[in-house]
């Protein structure tokens, strides 16, 4: 069965207040890890076009390990079919991604802390150039609409009673909006 990653994302004004709200529910975050992501788009796609139905790639380095991921947004940018695997050499994988018909878009560097609540992965990110964000992700099978699942995830986020501003865009789009040239 193919799984889809469904997520919601929020700008966070007070990360410490969010962490406290989660601790009251018995949720704690991991130690911070640094993630260095290079995002890629299919040749022919450009910012401003819909992402639905288009494949995007990511090459991530975290603690000396490299992972390659392909996401294909289905319902919206944050509801994707996803495939991910570890790779041995970042430079060789970069060359392979280019050979597959992708081009590099933006570099996303962040510090991430994670926690779990049921089947949700909770991520508190400090994204270089953007600030603090809270993501809630879940993996689902079947054909239940992503937007329906996102509403459930949003209800959980709102129940935390902290100041969160929802974003429907991915980090690459948000970074591109603040620095459209040379990202």
Rosetta constraint file for C-alpha pairs under 8 A:
AtomPair CA 1 CA 141 HARMONIC 6.72 0.50
AtomPair CA 2 CA 81 HARMONIC 7.46 0.50
AtomPair CA 2 CA 141 HARMONIC 6.32 0.50
AtomPair CA 3 CA 81 HARMONIC 6.42 0.50
AtomPair CA 3 CA 82 HARMONIC 7.06 0.50
AtomPair CA 3 CA 139 HARMONIC 6.08 0.50
AtomPair CA 3 CA 140 HARMONIC 5.37 0.50
AtomPair CA 3 CA 141 HARMONIC 4.75 0.50
AtomPair CA 3 CA 142 HARMONIC 7.80 0.50
AtomPair CA 4 CA 79 HARMONIC 6.86 0.50
AtomPair CA 4 CA 80 HARMONIC 5.39 0.50
AtomPair CA 4 CA 81 HARMONIC 4.43 0.50
AtomPair CA 4 CA 82 HARMONIC 6.04 0.50
AtomPair CA 4 CA 139 HARMONIC 5.50 0.50
AtomPair CA 4 CA 140 HARMONIC 5.31 0.50
AtomPair CA 4 CA 141 HARMONIC 6.26 0.50
AtomPair CA 5 CA 78 HARMONIC 7.70 0.50
AtomPair CA 5 CA 79 HARMONIC 5.85 0.50
AtomPair CA 5 CA 80 HARMONIC 5.30 0.50
AtomPair CA 5 CA 81 HARMONIC 6.26 0.50
AtomPair CA 5 CA 82 HARMONIC 6.42 0.50
AtomPair CA 5 CA 137 HARMONIC 6.67 0.50
AtomPair CA 5 CA 138 HARMONIC 5.79 0.50
AtomPair CA 5 CA 139 HARMONIC 4.63 0.50
AtomPair CA 5 CA 140 HARMONIC 6.56 0.50
AtomPair CA 6 CA 78 HARMONIC 5.93 0.50
AtomPair CA 6 CA 79 HARMONIC 4.40 0.50
AtomPair CA 6 CA 80 HARMONIC 6.42 0.50
AtomPair CA 6 CA 137 HARMONIC 5.66 0.50
AtomPair CA 6 CA 138 HARMONIC 5.45 0.50
AtomPair CA 6 CA 139 HARMONIC 6.28 0.50
AtomPair CA 6 CA 140 HARMONIC 7.38 0.50
AtomPair CA 6 CA 146 HARMONIC 6.25 0.50
AtomPair CA 6 CA 149 HARMONIC 7.14 0.50
AtomPair CA 6 CA 150 HARMONIC 6.75 0.50
AtomPair CA 7 CA 78 HARMONIC 5.40 0.50
AtomPair CA 7 CA 79 HARMONIC 6.39 0.50
AtomPair CA 7 CA 135 HARMONIC 6.73 0.50
AtomPair CA 7 CA 136 HARMONIC 5.41 0.50
AtomPair CA 7 CA 137 HARMONIC 4.24 0.50
AtomPair CA 7 CA 138 HARMONIC 6.42 0.50
AtomPair CA 7 CA 150 HARMONIC 6.36 0.50
AtomPair CA 7 CA 153 HARMONIC 7.53 0.50
AtomPair CA 8 CA 78 HARMONIC 6.73 0.50
AtomPair CA 8 CA 135 HARMONIC 5.70 0.50
AtomPair CA 8 CA 136 HARMONIC 5.45 0.50
AtomPair CA 8 CA 137 HARMONIC 6.74 0.50
AtomPair CA 8 CA 150 HARMONIC 6.14 0.50
AtomPair CA 8 CA 153 HARMONIC 6.74 0.50
AtomPair CA 8 CA 154 HARMONIC 6.74 0.50
AtomPair CA 8 CA 166 HARMONIC 7.55 0.50
AtomPair CA 8 CA 167 HARMONIC 7.59 0.50
AtomPair CA 8 CA 168 HARMONIC 7.25 0.50
AtomPair CA 9 CA 133 HARMONIC 6.84 0.50
AtomPair CA 9 CA 134 HARMONIC 5.72 0.50
AtomPair CA 9 CA 135 HARMONIC 4.45 0.50
AtomPair CA 9 CA 136 HARMONIC 6.62 0.50
AtomPair CA 9 CA 166 HARMONIC 5.83 0.50
AtomPair CA 9 CA 167 HARMONIC 5.48 0.50
AtomPair CA 9 CA 168 HARMONIC 6.78 0.50
AtomPair CA 9 CA 169 HARMONIC 7.96 0.50
AtomPair CA 10 CA 133 HARMONIC 5.41 0.50
AtomPair CA 10 CA 134 HARMONIC 5.15 0.50
AtomPair CA 10 CA 135 HARMONIC 6.44 0.50
AtomPair CA 10 CA 164 HARMONIC 5.60 0.50
AtomPair CA 10 CA 165 HARMONIC 5.06 0.50
AtomPair CA 10 CA 166 HARMONIC 4.18 0.50
AtomPair CA 10 CA 167 HARMONIC 5.39 0.50
AtomPair CA 11 CA 131 HARMONIC 7.75 0.50
AtomPair CA 11 CA 132 HARMONIC 6.03 0.50
AtomPair CA 11 CA 133 HARMONIC 4.52 0.50
AtomPair CA 11 CA 134 HARMONIC 6.48 0.50
AtomPair CA 11 CA 164 HARMONIC 5.76 0.50
AtomPair CA 11 CA 165 HARMONIC 5.05 0.50
AtomPair CA 11 CA 166 HARMONIC 6.36 0.50
AtomPair CA 11 CA 167 HARMONIC 6.97 0.50
AtomPair CA 12 CA 18 HARMONIC 7.89 0.50
AtomPair CA 12 CA 132 HARMONIC 5.33 0.50
AtomPair CA 12 CA 133 HARMONIC 5.18 0.50
AtomPair CA 12 CA 134 HARMONIC 6.46 0.50
AtomPair CA 12 CA 163 HARMONIC 6.63 0.50
AtomPair CA 12 CA 164 HARMONIC 5.21 0.50
AtomPair CA 12 CA 165 HARMONIC 6.77 0.50
AtomPair CA 13 CA 132 HARMONIC 7.19 0.50
AtomPair CA 13 CA 163 HARMONIC 6.39 0.50
AtomPair CA 13 CA 164 HARMONIC 6.92 0.50
AtomPair CA 14 CA 18 HARMONIC 6.54 0.50
AtomPair CA 14 CA 163 HARMONIC 7.25 0.50
AtomPair CA 15 CA 19 HARMONIC 6.22 0.50
AtomPair CA 15 CA 124 HARMONIC 7.67 0.50
AtomPair CA 15 CA 132 HARMONIC 6.88 0.50
AtomPair CA 16 CA 20 HARMONIC 6.20 0.50
AtomPair CA 17 CA 21 HARMONIC 6.20 0.50
AtomPair CA 17 CA 162 HARMONIC 6.86 0.50
AtomPair CA 18 CA 22 HARMONIC 6.25 0.50
AtomPair CA 18 CA 160 HARMONIC 7.55 0.50
AtomPair CA 18 CA 162 HARMONIC 6.09 0.50
AtomPair CA 19 CA 23 HARMONIC 6.15 0.50
AtomPair CA 19 CA 28 HARMONIC 7.32 0.50
AtomPair CA 19 CA 29 HARMONIC 7.69 0.50
AtomPair CA 20 CA 24 HARMONIC 6.43 0.50
AtomPair CA 21 CA 25 HARMONIC 7.07 0.50
AtomPair CA 21 CA 160 HARMONIC 5.96 0.50
AtomPair CA 21 CA 161 HARMONIC 7.63 0.50
AtomPair CA 21 CA 162 HARMONIC 7.40 0.50
AtomPair CA 22 CA 26 HARMONIC 6.61 0.50
AtomPair CA 22 CA 27 HARMONIC 5.16 0.50
AtomPair CA 22 CA 28 HARMONIC 6.77 0.50
AtomPair CA 22 CA 160 HARMONIC 7.15 0.50
AtomPair CA 23 CA 27 HARMONIC 4.81 0.50
AtomPair CA 23 CA 28 HARMONIC 5.64 0.50
AtomPair CA 27 CA 115 HARMONIC 6.45 0.50
AtomPair CA 27 CA 116 HARMONIC 6.87 0.50
AtomPair CA 27 CA 117 HARMONIC 6.82 0.50
AtomPair CA 28 CA 115 HARMONIC 5.84 0.50
AtomPair CA 29 CA 113 HARMONIC 5.55 0.50
AtomPair CA 29 CA 114 HARMONIC 4.99 0.50
AtomPair CA 29 CA 115 HARMONIC 4.68 0.50
AtomPair CA 30 CA 113 HARMONIC 5.19 0.50
AtomPair CA 30 CA 114 HARMONIC 5.26 0.50
AtomPair CA 30 CA 115 HARMONIC 6.28 0.50
AtomPair CA 31 CA 113 HARMONIC 5.94 0.50
AtomPair CA 31 CA 114 HARMONIC 7.92 0.50
AtomPair CA 32 CA 111 HARMONIC 6.04 0.50
AtomPair CA 32 CA 112 HARMONIC 5.34 0.50
AtomPair CA 32 CA 113 HARMONIC 4.71 0.50
AtomPair CA 32 CA 114 HARMONIC 7.99 0.50
AtomPair CA 33 CA 62 HARMONIC 7.07 0.50
AtomPair CA 33 CA 63 HARMONIC 7.41 0.50
AtomPair CA 33 CA 111 HARMONIC 5.46 0.50
AtomPair CA 33 CA 112 HARMONIC 5.34 0.50
AtomPair CA 33 CA 113 HARMONIC 6.57 0.50
AtomPair CA 34 CA 62 HARMONIC 6.03 0.50
AtomPair CA 34 CA 63 HARMONIC 7.29 0.50
AtomPair CA 34 CA 109 HARMONIC 7.35 0.50
AtomPair CA 34 CA 110 HARMONIC 5.84 0.50
AtomPair CA 34 CA 111 HARMONIC 4.47 0.50
AtomPair CA 34 CA 112 HARMONIC 6.38 0.50
AtomPair CA 35 CA 60 HARMONIC 6.56 0.50
AtomPair CA 35 CA 61 HARMONIC 5.83 0.50
AtomPair CA 35 CA 62 HARMONIC 4.91 0.50
AtomPair CA 35 CA 63 HARMONIC 7.95 0.50
AtomPair CA 35 CA 108 HARMONIC 7.99 0.50
AtomPair CA 35 CA 109 HARMONIC 5.72 0.50
AtomPair CA 35 CA 110 HARMONIC 5.40 0.50
AtomPair CA 35 CA 111 HARMONIC 6.17 0.50
AtomPair CA 35 CA 112 HARMONIC 7.21 0.50
AtomPair CA 36 CA 60 HARMONIC 5.53 0.50
AtomPair CA 36 CA 61 HARMONIC 5.21 0.50
AtomPair CA 36 CA 62 HARMONIC 6.65 0.50
AtomPair CA 36 CA 107 HARMONIC 7.34 0.50
AtomPair CA 36 CA 108 HARMONIC 6.10 0.50
AtomPair CA 36 CA 109 HARMONIC 4.58 0.50
AtomPair CA 36 CA 110 HARMONIC 6.72 0.50
AtomPair CA 37 CA 58 HARMONIC 6.40 0.50
AtomPair CA 37 CA 59 HARMONIC 5.54 0.50
AtomPair CA 37 CA 60 HARMONIC 4.33 0.50
AtomPair CA 37 CA 61 HARMONIC 6.53 0.50
AtomPair CA 37 CA 107 HARMONIC 5.70 0.50
AtomPair CA 37 CA 108 HARMONIC 4.97 0.50
AtomPair CA 37 CA 109 HARMONIC 6.05 0.50
AtomPair CA 38 CA 58 HARMONIC 5.65 0.50
AtomPair CA 38 CA 59 HARMONIC 5.22 0.50
AtomPair CA 38 CA 60 HARMONIC 6.51 0.50
AtomPair CA 38 CA 104 HARMONIC 6.89 0.50
AtomPair CA 38 CA 105 HARMONIC 7.51 0.50
AtomPair CA 38 CA 106 HARMONIC 6.18 0.50
AtomPair CA 38 CA 107 HARMONIC 4.57 0.50
AtomPair CA 38 CA 108 HARMONIC 6.28 0.50
AtomPair CA 39 CA 56 HARMONIC 7.44 0.50
AtomPair CA 39 CA 57 HARMONIC 5.98 0.50
AtomPair CA 39 CA 58 HARMONIC 4.63 0.50
AtomPair CA 39 CA 59 HARMONIC 6.67 0.50
AtomPair CA 39 CA 104 HARMONIC 5.87 0.50
AtomPair CA 39 CA 105 HARMONIC 5.54 0.50
AtomPair CA 39 CA 106 HARMONIC 5.48 0.50
AtomPair CA 39 CA 107 HARMONIC 6.15 0.50
AtomPair CA 39 CA 108 HARMONIC 7.40 0.50
AtomPair CA 39 CA 172 HARMONIC 7.06 0.50
AtomPair CA 40 CA 56 HARMONIC 5.72 0.50
AtomPair CA 40 CA 57 HARMONIC 4.93 0.50
AtomPair CA 40 CA 58 HARMONIC 6.03 0.50
AtomPair CA 40 CA 102 HARMONIC 5.81 0.50
AtomPair CA 40 CA 103 HARMONIC 5.23 0.50
AtomPair CA 40 CA 104 HARMONIC 4.30 0.50
AtomPair CA 40 CA 105 HARMONIC 5.20 0.50
AtomPair CA 40 CA 106 HARMONIC 7.44 0.50
AtomPair CA 41 CA 45 HARMONIC 6.51 0.50
AtomPair CA 41 CA 46 HARMONIC 7.88 0.50
AtomPair CA 41 CA 55 HARMONIC 6.92 0.50
AtomPair CA 41 CA 56 HARMONIC 4.78 0.50
AtomPair CA 41 CA 57 HARMONIC 6.40 0.50
AtomPair CA 41 CA 102 HARMONIC 5.21 0.50
AtomPair CA 41 CA 103 HARMONIC 5.55 0.50
AtomPair CA 41 CA 104 HARMONIC 6.59 0.50
AtomPair CA 41 CA 105 HARMONIC 6.57 0.50
AtomPair CA 42 CA 54 HARMONIC 7.23 0.50
AtomPair CA 42 CA 55 HARMONIC 6.39 0.50
AtomPair CA 42 CA 56 HARMONIC 6.36 0.50
AtomPair CA 42 CA 101 HARMONIC 5.94 0.50
AtomPair CA 42 CA 102 HARMONIC 4.34 0.50
AtomPair CA 42 CA 103 HARMONIC 6.41 0.50
AtomPair CA 43 CA 101 HARMONIC 5.70 0.50
AtomPair CA 43 CA 102 HARMONIC 5.27 0.50
AtomPair CA 43 CA 103 HARMONIC 6.10 0.50
AtomPair CA 45 CA 49 HARMONIC 6.89 0.50
AtomPair CA 45 CA 54 HARMONIC 7.93 0.50
AtomPair CA 47 CA 173 HARMONIC 7.60 0.50
AtomPair CA 51 CA 73 HARMONIC 6.27 0.50
AtomPair CA 51 CA 76 HARMONIC 7.51 0.50
AtomPair CA 51 CA 77 HARMONIC 6.28 0.50
AtomPair CA 52 CA 72 HARMONIC 7.12 0.50
AtomPair CA 52 CA 73 HARMONIC 4.80 0.50
AtomPair CA 52 CA 74 HARMONIC 5.33 0.50
AtomPair CA 52 CA 75 HARMONIC 6.79 0.50
AtomPair CA 52 CA 76 HARMONIC 6.03 0.50
AtomPair CA 52 CA 77 HARMONIC 6.69 0.50
AtomPair CA 53 CA 72 HARMONIC 5.92 0.50
AtomPair CA 53 CA 73 HARMONIC 5.69 0.50
AtomPair CA 53 CA 74 HARMONIC 5.81 0.50
AtomPair CA 54 CA 72 HARMONIC 5.62 0.50
AtomPair CA 54 CA 73 HARMONIC 6.66 0.50
AtomPair CA 55 CA 70 HARMONIC 6.53 0.50
AtomPair CA 55 CA 71 HARMONIC 5.72 0.50
AtomPair CA 55 CA 72 HARMONIC 4.47 0.50
AtomPair CA 55 CA 73 HARMONIC 7.31 0.50
AtomPair CA 56 CA 70 HARMONIC 5.55 0.50
AtomPair CA 56 CA 71 HARMONIC 5.28 0.50
AtomPair CA 56 CA 72 HARMONIC 6.24 0.50
AtomPair CA 56 CA 102 HARMONIC 7.83 0.50
AtomPair CA 57 CA 68 HARMONIC 7.25 0.50
AtomPair CA 57 CA 69 HARMONIC 5.54 0.50
AtomPair CA 57 CA 70 HARMONIC 4.35 0.50
AtomPair CA 57 CA 71 HARMONIC 6.27 0.50
AtomPair CA 57 CA 97 HARMONIC 7.76 0.50
AtomPair CA 57 CA 102 HARMONIC 7.60 0.50
AtomPair CA 58 CA 67 HARMONIC 7.98 0.50
AtomPair CA 58 CA 68 HARMONIC 5.79 0.50
AtomPair CA 58 CA 69 HARMONIC 5.09 0.50
AtomPair CA 58 CA 70 HARMONIC 6.39 0.50
AtomPair CA 59 CA 66 HARMONIC 6.94 0.50
AtomPair CA 59 CA 67 HARMONIC 5.80 0.50
AtomPair CA 59 CA 68 HARMONIC 4.76 0.50
AtomPair CA 59 CA 69 HARMONIC 6.54 0.50
AtomPair CA 59 CA 90 HARMONIC 7.40 0.50
AtomPair CA 59 CA 93 HARMONIC 7.80 0.50
AtomPair CA 59 CA 94 HARMONIC 7.36 0.50
AtomPair CA 60 CA 65 HARMONIC 8.00 0.50
AtomPair CA 60 CA 66 HARMONIC 5.43 0.50
AtomPair CA 60 CA 67 HARMONIC 5.18 0.50
AtomPair CA 60 CA 68 HARMONIC 6.54 0.50
AtomPair CA 61 CA 65 HARMONIC 5.45 0.50
AtomPair CA 61 CA 66 HARMONIC 4.46 0.50
AtomPair CA 61 CA 67 HARMONIC 6.60 0.50
AtomPair CA 61 CA 90 HARMONIC 7.82 0.50
AtomPair CA 62 CA 66 HARMONIC 6.56 0.50
AtomPair CA 65 CA 86 HARMONIC 7.44 0.50
AtomPair CA 65 CA 87 HARMONIC 7.79 0.50
AtomPair CA 65 CA 88 HARMONIC 7.70 0.50
AtomPair CA 66 CA 86 HARMONIC 5.78 0.50
AtomPair CA 66 CA 87 HARMONIC 5.48 0.50
AtomPair CA 66 CA 88 HARMONIC 6.61 0.50
AtomPair CA 66 CA 89 HARMONIC 7.12 0.50
AtomPair CA 66 CA 90 HARMONIC 6.22 0.50
AtomPair CA 67 CA 84 HARMONIC 6.82 0.50
AtomPair CA 67 CA 85 HARMONIC 5.54 0.50
AtomPair CA 67 CA 86 HARMONIC 4.19 0.50
AtomPair CA 67 CA 87 HARMONIC 5.48 0.50
AtomPair CA 68 CA 84 HARMONIC 5.63 0.50
AtomPair CA 68 CA 85 HARMONIC 5.50 0.50
AtomPair CA 68 CA 86 HARMONIC 6.17 0.50
AtomPair CA 68 CA 87 HARMONIC 6.53 0.50
AtomPair CA 68 CA 93 HARMONIC 7.71 0.50
AtomPair CA 69 CA 82 HARMONIC 7.04 0.50
AtomPair CA 69 CA 83 HARMONIC 5.57 0.50
AtomPair CA 69 CA 84 HARMONIC 4.18 0.50
AtomPair CA 69 CA 85 HARMONIC 6.54 0.50
AtomPair CA 70 CA 82 HARMONIC 5.77 0.50
AtomPair CA 70 CA 83 HARMONIC 5.36 0.50
AtomPair CA 70 CA 84 HARMONIC 6.50 0.50
AtomPair CA 71 CA 80 HARMONIC 5.81 0.50
AtomPair CA 71 CA 81 HARMONIC 5.64 0.50
AtomPair CA 71 CA 82 HARMONIC 4.50 0.50
AtomPair CA 71 CA 83 HARMONIC 6.61 0.50
AtomPair CA 72 CA 80 HARMONIC 5.13 0.50
AtomPair CA 72 CA 81 HARMONIC 5.14 0.50
AtomPair CA 72 CA 82 HARMONIC 6.51 0.50
AtomPair CA 73 CA 77 HARMONIC 5.15 0.50
AtomPair CA 73 CA 78 HARMONIC 6.77 0.50
AtomPair CA 73 CA 79 HARMONIC 5.66 0.50
AtomPair CA 73 CA 80 HARMONIC 4.10 0.50
AtomPair CA 73 CA 81 HARMONIC 6.40 0.50
AtomPair CA 74 CA 79 HARMONIC 5.89 0.50
AtomPair CA 74 CA 80 HARMONIC 5.38 0.50
AtomPair CA 74 CA 81 HARMONIC 6.93 0.50
AtomPair CA 75 CA 79 HARMONIC 5.76 0.50
AtomPair CA 75 CA 80 HARMONIC 7.51 0.50
AtomPair CA 75 CA 145 HARMONIC 7.21 0.50
AtomPair CA 75 CA 146 HARMONIC 5.95 0.50
AtomPair CA 75 CA 147 HARMONIC 6.97 0.50
AtomPair CA 76 CA 80 HARMONIC 7.54 0.50
AtomPair CA 76 CA 146 HARMONIC 7.80 0.50
AtomPair CA 76 CA 147 HARMONIC 7.93 0.50
AtomPair CA 77 CA 168 HARMONIC 7.26 0.50
AtomPair CA 77 CA 169 HARMONIC 6.53 0.50
AtomPair CA 77 CA 170 HARMONIC 6.77 0.50
AtomPair CA 78 CA 168 HARMONIC 7.06 0.50
AtomPair CA 78 CA 169 HARMONIC 7.32 0.50
AtomPair CA 78 CA 170 HARMONIC 7.06 0.50
AtomPair CA 79 CA 146 HARMONIC 5.57 0.50
AtomPair CA 79 CA 147 HARMONIC 7.74 0.50
AtomPair CA 87 CA 93 HARMONIC 7.22 0.50
AtomPair CA 89 CA 93 HARMONIC 6.18 0.50
AtomPair CA 90 CA 94 HARMONIC 6.04 0.50
AtomPair CA 91 CA 95 HARMONIC 6.37 0.50
AtomPair CA 92 CA 96 HARMONIC 6.21 0.50
AtomPair CA 93 CA 97 HARMONIC 6.08 0.50
AtomPair CA 94 CA 98 HARMONIC 6.40 0.50
AtomPair CA 95 CA 99 HARMONIC 6.25 0.50
AtomPair CA 96 CA 100 HARMONIC 6.20 0.50
AtomPair CA 97 CA 101 HARMONIC 6.84 0.50
AtomPair CA 97 CA 102 HARMONIC 5.87 0.50
AtomPair CA 97 CA 103 HARMONIC 7.75 0.50
AtomPair CA 98 CA 102 HARMONIC 4.99 0.50
AtomPair CA 98 CA 103 HARMONIC 5.85 0.50
AtomPair CA 98 CA 104 HARMONIC 8.00 0.50
AtomPair CA 105 CA 172 HARMONIC 7.72 0.50
AtomPair CA 105 CA 183 HARMONIC 7.32 0.50
AtomPair CA 106 CA 172 HARMONIC 6.00 0.50
AtomPair CA 106 CA 175 HARMONIC 7.52 0.50
AtomPair CA 106 CA 176 HARMONIC 7.18 0.50
AtomPair CA 106 CA 183 HARMONIC 5.20 0.50
AtomPair CA 107 CA 172 HARMONIC 7.61 0.50
AtomPair CA 107 CA 183 HARMONIC 6.76 0.50
AtomPair CA 108 CA 127 HARMONIC 7.29 0.50
AtomPair CA 108 CA 128 HARMONIC 7.32 0.50
AtomPair CA 108 CA 171 HARMONIC 7.16 0.50
AtomPair CA 108 CA 172 HARMONIC 6.82 0.50
AtomPair CA 108 CA 175 HARMONIC 7.85 0.50
AtomPair CA 109 CA 127 HARMONIC 6.09 0.50
AtomPair CA 109 CA 128 HARMONIC 5.71 0.50
AtomPair CA 110 CA 125 HARMONIC 6.33 0.50
AtomPair CA 110 CA 126 HARMONIC 5.43 0.50
AtomPair CA 110 CA 127 HARMONIC 4.24 0.50
AtomPair CA 110 CA 128 HARMONIC 5.72 0.50
AtomPair CA 111 CA 125 HARMONIC 5.61 0.50
AtomPair CA 111 CA 126 HARMONIC 5.18 0.50
AtomPair CA 111 CA 127 HARMONIC 6.56 0.50
AtomPair CA 112 CA 123 HARMONIC 6.44 0.50
AtomPair CA 112 CA 124 HARMONIC 5.73 0.50
AtomPair CA 112 CA 125 HARMONIC 4.50 0.50
AtomPair CA 112 CA 126 HARMONIC 6.56 0.50
AtomPair CA 113 CA 123 HARMONIC 5.71 0.50
AtomPair CA 113 CA 124 HARMONIC 5.23 0.50
AtomPair CA 113 CA 125 HARMONIC 6.50 0.50
AtomPair CA 114 CA 121 HARMONIC 6.91 0.50
AtomPair CA 114 CA 122 HARMONIC 5.46 0.50
AtomPair CA 114 CA 123 HARMONIC 4.51 0.50
AtomPair CA 114 CA 124 HARMONIC 6.32 0.50
AtomPair CA 115 CA 121 HARMONIC 6.04 0.50
AtomPair CA 115 CA 122 HARMONIC 5.02 0.50
AtomPair CA 115 CA 123 HARMONIC 6.58 0.50
AtomPair CA 116 CA 120 HARMONIC 5.75 0.50
AtomPair CA 116 CA 121 HARMONIC 4.85 0.50
AtomPair CA 116 CA 122 HARMONIC 5.76 0.50
AtomPair CA 117 CA 121 HARMONIC 6.70 0.50
AtomPair CA 117 CA 122 HARMONIC 7.37 0.50
AtomPair CA 119 CA 138 HARMONIC 6.16 0.50
AtomPair CA 119 CA 139 HARMONIC 7.76 0.50
AtomPair CA 120 CA 136 HARMONIC 6.30 0.50
AtomPair CA 120 CA 137 HARMONIC 5.55 0.50
AtomPair CA 120 CA 138 HARMONIC 4.94 0.50
AtomPair CA 121 CA 135 HARMONIC 7.99 0.50
AtomPair CA 121 CA 136 HARMONIC 5.72 0.50
AtomPair CA 121 CA 137 HARMONIC 5.09 0.50
AtomPair CA 121 CA 138 HARMONIC 6.26 0.50
AtomPair CA 122 CA 134 HARMONIC 7.25 0.50
AtomPair CA 122 CA 135 HARMONIC 5.83 0.50
AtomPair CA 122 CA 136 HARMONIC 4.73 0.50
AtomPair CA 122 CA 137 HARMONIC 6.55 0.50
AtomPair CA 123 CA 133 HARMONIC 7.98 0.50
AtomPair CA 123 CA 134 HARMONIC 5.61 0.50
AtomPair CA 123 CA 135 HARMONIC 4.99 0.50
AtomPair CA 123 CA 136 HARMONIC 6.40 0.50
AtomPair CA 124 CA 132 HARMONIC 7.22 0.50
AtomPair CA 124 CA 133 HARMONIC 5.88 0.50
AtomPair CA 124 CA 134 HARMONIC 4.69 0.50
AtomPair CA 124 CA 135 HARMONIC 6.57 0.50
AtomPair CA 125 CA 131 HARMONIC 7.97 0.50
AtomPair CA 125 CA 132 HARMONIC 5.58 0.50
AtomPair CA 125 CA 133 HARMONIC 5.09 0.50
AtomPair CA 125 CA 134 HARMONIC 6.23 0.50
AtomPair CA 125 CA 135 HARMONIC 7.82 0.50
AtomPair CA 126 CA 130 HARMONIC 7.67 0.50
AtomPair CA 126 CA 131 HARMONIC 5.34 0.50
AtomPair CA 126 CA 132 HARMONIC 4.44 0.50
AtomPair CA 126 CA 133 HARMONIC 6.40 0.50
AtomPair CA 127 CA 131 HARMONIC 5.19 0.50
AtomPair CA 127 CA 132 HARMONIC 6.25 0.50
AtomPair CA 127 CA 133 HARMONIC 7.46 0.50
AtomPair CA 129 CA 175 HARMONIC 7.18 0.50
AtomPair CA 130 CA 174 HARMONIC 7.67 0.50
AtomPair CA 130 CA 175 HARMONIC 6.88 0.50
AtomPair CA 136 CA 153 HARMONIC 6.78 0.50
AtomPair CA 144 CA 148 HARMONIC 7.33 0.50
AtomPair CA 144 CA 149 HARMONIC 7.67 0.50
AtomPair CA 145 CA 149 HARMONIC 6.80 0.50
AtomPair CA 146 CA 150 HARMONIC 6.10 0.50
AtomPair CA 147 CA 151 HARMONIC 6.24 0.50
AtomPair CA 148 CA 152 HARMONIC 6.70 0.50
AtomPair CA 149 CA 153 HARMONIC 6.35 0.50
AtomPair CA 150 CA 154 HARMONIC 6.00 0.50
AtomPair CA 151 CA 155 HARMONIC 6.22 0.50
AtomPair CA 152 CA 156 HARMONIC 6.57 0.50
AtomPair CA 153 CA 157 HARMONIC 6.40 0.50
AtomPair CA 154 CA 158 HARMONIC 6.10 0.50
AtomPair CA 155 CA 159 HARMONIC 6.13 0.50
AtomPair CA 156 CA 160 HARMONIC 6.88 0.50
AtomPair CA 157 CA 161 HARMONIC 7.84 0.50
AtomPair CA 158 CA 162 HARMONIC 7.44 0.50
AtomPair CA 158 CA 164 HARMONIC 7.88 0.50
AtomPair CA 169 CA 173 HARMONIC 6.13 0.50
AtomPair CA 169 CA 174 HARMONIC 6.47 0.50
AtomPair CA 170 CA 174 HARMONIC 6.33 0.50
AtomPair CA 171 CA 175 HARMONIC 6.00 0.50
AtomPair CA 172 CA 176 HARMONIC 6.01 0.50
AtomPair CA 173 CA 177 HARMONIC 6.16 0.50
AtomPair CA 174 CA 178 HARMONIC 6.62 0.50
AtomPair CA 175 CA 179 HARMONIC 6.15 0.50
AtomPair CA 175 CA 180 HARMONIC 7.72 0.50
AtomPair CA 175 CA 183 HARMONIC 7.67 0.50
AtomPair CA 176 CA 180 HARMONIC 4.70 0.50
AtomPair CA 176 CA 181 HARMONIC 7.72 0.50
AtomPair CA 176 CA 183 HARMONIC 6.75 0.50
AtomPair CA 179 CA 183 HARMONIC 6.27 0.50
